[in-house]
Amino acid sequence: MREQPNFVGFRAAFGVLFGCLSAVACGSASDGGAGSAAGVLNQMPNCPTGADALKIEGSVDGGAIDDTRSSNINAGYENLNMPNFNTPLAGLASLEANQLALTIDWGTGIFNGQTAPITGGTMTLPANHPNPGAQFCVSAGTIGFVDGGSEDGAFKFDITRVKAGADCSGAALTVDLRGCYQW
């Protein structure tokens, strides 16, 4: 198995502040192991290689989410130790009215071409949503890293169920939320 490091970063206010966070994420779909290349890795939205971007789209609690970022992305992931994805990654820049605050976790580091189930997380709906500021606990979904093609190395996810309240104490809701992150 050939491994190469991925480095994760974010861009904060006006693209001036940069930071990196080491992560492991490369390999081949033929490596076997956790997950498969189907489903989440082939879904929309797409993040092309060579362009920094975060795209999150779908619906939560009856309202549309369309969070597309190509500057001031303020997001990042770690794919070893305690694997997670966060936006915002740092409190250096405020989220814009259409931007979702999201954290998702998965159990173990994976390679490109593999997927893993989401094991937890939280989200806070953006200011332009019909329920601004509503908090949810992420209770089901999948993450993965694309292997090859125009999205090589992109981090993709789908969230299929949440529970009301950041502490998971509320009722379960089915959601349709998909995203990609390319740095």
C-alpha positions as CSV (number, residue, x, y, z in Angstrom):
1,M,0.0,0.0,0.0
2,R,1.4,3.4,-1.0
3,E,0.6,6.2,1.4
4,Q,1.1,9.9,1.0
5,P,0.3,12.6,3.5
6,N,-2.7,14.9,3.2
7,F,-2.5,18.3,4.9
8,V,-5.7,20.0,5.9
9,G,-6.1,23.7,6.3
10,F,-8.4,26.5,6.5
11,R,-8.5,30.1,5.4
12,A,-9.7,32.7,7.8
13,A,-10.7,36.3,7.5
14,F,-10.0,37.7,4.0
15,G,-7.8,34.8,3.2
16,V,-4.9,36.3,5.1
17,L,-4.6,33.8,8.0
18,F,-3.6,30.2,7.0
19,G,-3.1,27.1,9.1
20,C,-2.6,23.4,8.6
21,L,-3.5,20.3,10.4
22,S,-1.8,17.0,9.6
23,A,-3.9,14.1,8.4
24,V,-3.5,10.8,6.8
25,A,-5.8,9.9,4.0
26,C,-4.3,8.5,0.8
27,G,-4.2,5.1,-0.7
28,S,-6.2,3.1,-3.2
29,A,-9.7,1.7,-3.5
30,S,-8.1,-1.6,-4.1
31,D,-6.5,-1.5,-0.6
32,G,-9.7,-3.2,0.7
33,G,-10.6,-2.4,4.3
34,A,-13.2,-0.1,5.6
35,G,-16.1,1.0,3.4
36,S,-16.5,1.0,-0.4
37,A,-16.1,3.5,-3.2
38,A,-19.9,3.5,-4.0
39,G,-22.5,5.9,-2.7
40,V,-21.1,8.9,-0.9
41,L,-17.9,9.1,-3.1
42,N,-20.0,9.5,-6.3
43,Q,-22.6,11.9,-5.1
44,M,-23.1,15.6,-5.7
45,P,-21.9,18.2,-5.0
46,N,-18.5,17.9,-6.7
47,C,-15.3,19.6,-5.6
48,P,-12.7,19.7,-8.5
49,T,-9.1,19.0,-7.8
50,G,-6.9,22.1,-7.7
51,A,-9.6,24.4,-6.3
52,D,-10.1,25.0,-2.6
53,A,-13.8,24.6,-1.9
54,L,-16.4,23.5,0.6
55,K,-19.9,22.8,-0.7
56,I,-22.8,21.6,1.5
57,E,-26.3,21.3,0.1
58,G,-29.6,19.6,0.8
59,S,-32.3,20.2,3.4
60,V,-32.6,20.0,7.2
61,D,-35.9,20.4,9.1
62,G,-37.8,21.5,6.0
63,G,-35.4,24.3,5.0
64,A,-32.9,24.3,2.2
65,I,-29.1,24.4,2.9
66,D,-26.8,25.9,0.2
67,D,-23.4,26.6,1.7
68,T,-20.7,27.1,-1.0
69,R,-17.3,28.5,-0.1
70,S,-14.3,29.1,-2.3
71,S,-12.6,31.7,0.0
72,N,-12.6,32.1,3.8
73,I,-13.5,28.4,3.9
74,N,-12.6,28.0,7.6
75,A,-13.0,24.2,7.6
76,G,-10.8,21.2,8.0
77,Y,-10.5,17.6,9.0
78,E,-8.2,15.2,10.9
79,N,-8.1,11.6,9.7
80,L,-6.0,10.0,12.5
81,N,-6.2,9.8,16.3
82,M,-9.8,11.2,16.7
83,P,-11.0,11.6,13.1
84,N,-13.3,14.6,12.6
85,F,-14.4,17.4,10.2
86,N,-15.2,20.9,11.5
87,T,-16.6,24.1,10.2
88,P,-15.7,26.5,11.5
89,L,-12.3,25.1,12.1
90,A,-11.3,28.1,14.2
91,G,-13.1,31.0,15.6
92,L,-11.0,33.5,13.6
93,A,-13.8,34.4,11.2
94,S,-17.5,34.5,11.8
95,L,-19.8,32.3,9.7
96,E,-21.8,34.0,7.0
97,A,-25.6,33.9,6.9
98,N,-25.7,30.9,4.7
99,Q,-23.0,28.9,6.4
100,L,-23.7,25.8,8.5
101,A,-21.7,25.2,11.7
102,L,-20.9,21.4,11.5
103,T,-18.8,18.9,13.3
104,I,-18.7,15.2,12.3
105,D,-16.7,12.3,13.7
106,W,-15.9,8.8,12.4
107,G,-14.2,5.9,14.2
108,T,-10.9,5.3,12.4
109,G,-8.6,6.9,9.8
110,I,-9.4,5.7,6.2
111,F,-7.6,5.8,2.9
112,N,-8.7,7.4,-0.4
113,G,-11.5,5.2,-2.0
114,Q,-12.8,4.1,1.3
115,T,-15.8,5.2,3.4
116,A,-16.8,5.0,7.1
117,P,-20.0,5.6,9.0
118,I,-20.4,8.9,10.9
119,T,-20.2,8.1,14.7
120,G,-21.4,11.5,15.9
121,G,-21.4,15.2,15.6
122,T,-23.4,18.4,15.8
123,M,-24.8,21.1,13.6
124,T,-26.2,24.5,14.0
125,L,-28.4,25.8,11.2
126,P,-27.4,29.0,9.4
127,A,-28.9,32.4,9.9
128,N,-30.8,32.3,6.6
129,H,-32.5,29.0,7.4
130,P,-36.2,29.0,8.5
131,N,-35.0,27.8,11.9
132,P,-31.9,29.9,12.4
133,G,-29.6,28.7,15.2
134,A,-31.4,25.4,15.7
135,Q,-29.0,22.8,17.0
136,F,-29.0,19.1,16.1
137,C,-26.9,16.0,17.0
138,V,-25.7,14.1,13.9
139,S,-26.8,10.5,14.3
140,A,-26.3,8.8,10.9
141,G,-24.3,9.3,7.7
142,T,-21.2,8.4,5.8
143,I,-17.8,10.0,5.1
144,G,-15.2,9.1,2.5
145,F,-12.2,10.3,0.5
146,V,-12.3,10.2,-3.3
147,D,-9.7,8.1,-5.1
148,G,-8.9,9.3,-8.7
149,G,-10.7,11.4,-11.2
150,S,-11.5,15.1,-11.1
151,E,-12.1,15.0,-7.3
152,D,-9.1,13.0,-6.3
153,G,-8.5,13.4,-2.6
154,A,-11.7,15.3,-1.9
155,F,-13.5,14.6,1.4
156,K,-17.2,13.8,0.9
157,F,-20.0,13.2,3.4
158,D,-23.7,12.7,3.6
159,I,-25.8,13.1,6.7
160,T,-29.0,11.1,6.7
161,R,-30.4,11.5,10.2
162,V,-30.1,14.0,13.1
163,K,-31.8,14.4,16.5
164,A,-33.0,17.7,17.8
165,G,-30.7,19.3,20.4
166,A,-27.0,19.3,20.4
167,D,-27.2,16.6,23.2
168,C,-29.3,14.1,21.1
169,S,-32.2,14.4,23.5
170,G,-34.8,15.4,20.9
171,A,-36.7,13.6,18.2
172,A,-35.0,12.0,15.2
173,L,-35.4,13.7,11.8
174,T,-34.5,12.4,8.4
175,V,-32.3,14.8,6.5
176,D,-30.7,15.0,3.1
177,L,-27.4,16.8,3.5
178,R,-24.4,16.2,1.3
179,G,-21.0,17.9,1.1
180,C,-17.5,17.9,-0.3
181,Y,-14.4,19.6,0.9
182,Q,-11.2,20.0,-1.2
183,W,-8.2,21.8,0.1
